[in-house]
Amino acid sequence: MERCPWSEGFEQYRQYHDQEWGVPLRDSRALFELLMLEGAQAGLSWSTILRKRDTYRQAFHDFDPARIAKYGPEDEARLLADPGIVRNRLKIGAVIKGARAYLAMEAAGTRFSDFVWQFVGGEPLQNRWTSLSEVPATSAASDAMSKALKKAGFTFVGSTICYSFMQAAGMVNDHLIACPRHKAVKALAANEANAAKSAMALARKRRSGASSATIAPDESGPA
């Protein structure tokens, strides 16, 4: 397999590339976890965070926003002493702030998944890069996402972090076209779109059937 060159180095990295990176991710909680991990990556490499992902999940209660939002000084001290994560006070604080912002967003009626996917119009953008030098670090969409997330109360969500998040979550297909995963994740996106269209068509049909149903008049007359 001619993988994207960045994925070579160690087996866990290759598995991440082959199974996760670029696959459209719609689950709000999983997207929250990914964004928080992308923020932890700032100034480091993704391979460093990937190696620590399991210990991050343990340290942050599987990235449950409701639990993280309640963290206090004791939790912060616990996290700063945990060698299994990046022990940076600002990055730890960013996860707590992010959890509270996430809950506020959903309490206001906006699903986190819908919020982040809106910046690509709800469907993955299919790029056709031939070399890593062509792949951008930011885009107009990541600029807009970064601005909106900051306004919502998130931190460590600069445009570069947001674009990396978009790549990982399948909002953009940035596998090189020579990589077999480019075609594979494109097909996943197409299948997802077809399933959504079928569901919408079925819903319209059901609504149409319900609205056309009538109650037959009582023609029995007086007794």
N, C-alpha and C positions, 0 to 999 in steps of 0.2 A: 504494500500500500504506500503510495506517495503522499504521505501526510503533509499538512502545513508544517514548514520547517521549525516553527516555534515550539511545536509539541514534542520534539525529540529531546531526550535527556534522561528520563527515567520512566518506569512503567506506569506509575500512577498518572503522570502527565499525559502519556499516550492514551490511557483509558479515558481520561477526562475529555481529551480531544475527540476520541472516537465515539463516545457515548453521550456526552452532555453539551459540549460547547457548540452553540449555534442552534440547538434544538429549541423551538418556540416554547417558552415557559409562561404559563397563564395563571398558575396558583399564586395568590397574593402573598401568602406567608413564605413560600419558597423564593419569590422575587425579593421580599424584604431581606431574607437571609443573604441572598446573593449581593444585594446592594450594600449591605453592611460589610460583607467580606471584601467587596471591591474597595470600599473606603479604607479598610484595614491595610489593603495592599499599597496605599499611597506611599511613594518613596521606596518601595520594596519590589519584589517580583511576585507574580501570581503563583509561581512554584512554591515559594515560601509559605503563602497562605494556604495553598492546596494541601501541603503536608500537615498543616495545623488545623485543617477544617474539622476533623472529628473532635479535637480537644476544644475548639471554639464552640461547637454545638453543645458539648458537655458544660462548658463554662457559662454559656448564655441560655441555658434551659431550652435547647433546640430552637433558639430564636423565636420564642413565643413572645410577641409584643406585649401582651397583657401582663406577663410576669416581669419582663425587663423594665416596663414603665414604672414598676413599683420599687425598683432598685434604689437603695439608699447608700449612705457612706460606708456601711459594713460590706455591702456588695462590691462597691468600687475598690475598697481595700483588698478584698478577696481576689478580684480580677487583676489588680496591679501586682499581686504576689504569685500569680499563676504563670509558670514557665511555658505552658502549652499554648499561650496566645502572645500577641504582640503587646508588651506591657507599656503602652503609651497612654497617658491619662486623657489626652484629647480624643484619641481614637475610641477609647472605652466610653467616654462621655458621649461621643457621637452616636454610639449604638443606643444608649439610653434615650437621648434626644430623639433619635430616629423612631424608636418604639412609641414614644409619646406622640410624635407627629403622625405616625401611621394610624394610631388609634383615633386621634382627632379627625383625621381625614375620613376614616370609615364611619365614625359617629355622625359626621356631616352628610353621609349618604354616598360617598365616593369610594368605590372599591380600589384598592391600591393597584391591582392589575390593570384596571381600566385607565387609571391615572397615568401610569408609565407607558402603556401601549398607545395612548392617544398621540404621542409624538411621532409615530410612524403610521398614523392613520389606521391603527388596529391590525395591520398585516405586515409581515416581515418584508423588508427591502432586500431585493435580490441583487447583490453586487457581483461583478465579474472581474476580480483582480487576478493578474497573472504572476505577481511577485509581491513579497512583503513590503517592498518600498512604495507600492501604490496604495497600500491600506492607510487611511487617514487616522489621526489620533483623536480628532474631534469632527463634528459635523454641525450643520445648522440645527438638526434635531437634538443633538446632545447639548448644544448651547441652550436651547429652549427648555429642555428637561432640567438641566442644572439650575437655571434661574427659577423655575417653578418649584423644584424641590427645596431650594434654599428659602423661598418665600413661605413654604409650608412648614418650615422649622427643622429641616434636615441639615446636617453638616457633613463635611468630607464628601461632597457631591459636586466637585468641579466638573467641567465639561469633559476632560480626559477620562475621569472615573466613570462618568455617565456613558461615554461611548464604549468603554470596555464592558460595562454592564450590559449595554444594548447588544454587543457582540455575543457575550456569553449567554444571554437570555433569548437569543434567536430573533431579536427585533431587526437585526441586519444579518444577512448571510455573508460573512467575511472569510469563509473558507476559500482558499485559492481554487480556481476552476480546475486545476490539475488534481486536486485532492478529491477522492471519492466522496467525502462527506459533503462537498458542495452540492452535488446532485441529490444526495440522500436527504439533507435537511430541506432542500428546495421541495422535494416530493412530500415531505412531512407537512410543510406549510400549505402545499396545494391540497392535500388530503384534509387538513384542518379546515381550510376555506370551503371545500365542497361539503363537509359535514355541517358547517355552520349554515350554509345556504339551504341544505336539505331540512335542517331543523327550523329555519325561518319559514320555509315554504309549508312545512307541516303545520306550524303554528298559525299561519295565515289561513290554511285550509280549515283548521278546526274553528277559528274565529268566524270564518265565513259560514260554516255549517251551523254554528250556534245562532248566528244572527238571522239565518233564513228559516229557522224552525218556528212554526206557528202553532197555536193551540186551536184545535177545531172548535167552531162555535157550537153551543148547545142547541140542537135543532129538535129536541124532543117536544117542545111546546108545553103548555099547561097540562097538568094531569087531568 
